[in-house]
Amino acid sequence: MAILFPDAKVLAEREVDAIAAAVGDDFVVIHDETVETAEGWVFFYNSREFVETGDFRDALAGNGPILVDRHGLVKRLPTGIPWETAIKQE
């Protein structure tokens, strides 16, 4: 069964919350950067502090985006290749 964007948004936010909790930090999805593709939606995230201040000293490094496909499957995309390439390899 296909999901809609609001459901994908919730799934992405839960995934980002889990990633942040694992390292004891606070991360947020940057909704203005979300990209819709044929496969689903690609969500980008960063530390809350960076999003609020824009100070690159607070930015994350090595955090690949989250793909939520149209069936609700959540995938963490790698950082070593462009996300567009990673989606094609799935």
C-alpha positions as CSV (number, residue, x, y, z in Angstrom):
1,M,0.0,0.0,0.0
2,A,1.4,3.4,-1.0
3,I,1.9,6.1,1.6
4,L,1.5,9.9,1.2
5,F,3.9,12.6,2.0
6,P,2.5,13.4,5.6
7,D,3.2,9.7,6.5
8,A,6.7,9.8,5.0
9,K,7.4,13.0,6.9
10,V,6.5,11.3,10.2
11,L,8.6,8.2,9.4
12,A,11.6,10.4,8.5
13,E,11.3,12.4,11.7
14,R,11.1,9.2,13.8
15,E,14.3,7.9,12.1
16,V,16.1,11.2,12.7
17,D,15.0,11.2,16.3
18,A,16.4,7.6,16.7
19,I,19.7,8.6,15.1
20,A,20.0,11.6,17.5
21,A,19.0,9.6,20.5
22,A,21.7,7.0,19.8
23,V,24.4,9.7,20.1
24,G,22.7,11.8,22.7
25,D,22.1,14.9,20.5
26,D,19.2,16.8,19.0
27,F,18.7,16.6,15.2
28,V,15.9,18.0,13.0
29,V,14.7,17.3,9.5
30,I,15.2,20.3,7.2
31,H,11.8,20.2,5.5
32,D,12.6,23.0,3.0
33,E,15.2,20.7,1.5
34,T,13.0,17.6,1.1
35,V,13.0,16.2,-2.4
36,E,10.3,14.1,-4.0
37,T,11.4,11.5,-6.4
38,A,9.8,8.6,-8.3
39,E,10.9,6.3,-5.4
40,G,9.6,8.4,-2.6
41,W,11.0,11.4,-0.6
42,V,14.5,12.2,0.4
43,F,14.8,14.0,3.8
44,F,17.9,15.9,4.9
45,Y,18.7,16.6,8.5
46,N,21.2,18.4,10.7
47,S,21.7,19.4,14.3
48,R,19.0,21.6,15.7
49,E,21.7,24.1,16.8
50,F,23.1,24.4,13.2
51,V,19.6,24.8,11.7
52,E,18.7,27.5,14.2
53,T,22.1,29.4,14.1
54,G,23.6,28.6,10.7
55,D,27.0,28.3,12.4
56,F,28.9,25.6,10.5
57,R,30.8,24.7,13.7
58,D,27.5,23.1,14.8
59,A,26.8,21.3,11.5
60,L,26.9,17.5,11.3
61,A,29.4,15.8,9.0
62,G,28.8,12.4,7.4
63,N,25.0,12.4,7.9
64,G,23.5,10.9,4.8
65,P,19.9,11.7,3.9
66,I,16.9,9.5,4.7
67,L,14.8,8.0,1.9
68,V,11.3,7.0,2.7
69,D,9.9,5.1,-0.3
70,R,6.3,5.1,-1.4
71,H,5.6,1.9,0.6
72,G,6.9,3.4,3.9
73,L,10.3,1.7,3.9
74,V,12.9,3.9,5.6
75,K,16.5,3.8,4.3
76,R,19.6,5.7,5.4
77,L,21.4,6.7,2.3
78,P,25.3,6.6,2.3
79,T,27.4,9.7,2.2
80,G,30.2,8.5,-0.1
81,I,28.1,9.0,-3.2
82,P,25.4,11.4,-4.3
83,W,22.0,10.6,-3.0
84,E,20.7,10.4,-6.6
85,T,23.2,7.6,-7.3
86,A,22.4,5.8,-4.1
87,I,18.7,5.7,-4.9
88,K,19.4,4.1,-8.3
89,Q,21.5,1.4,-6.6
90,E,18.7,0.4,-4.2
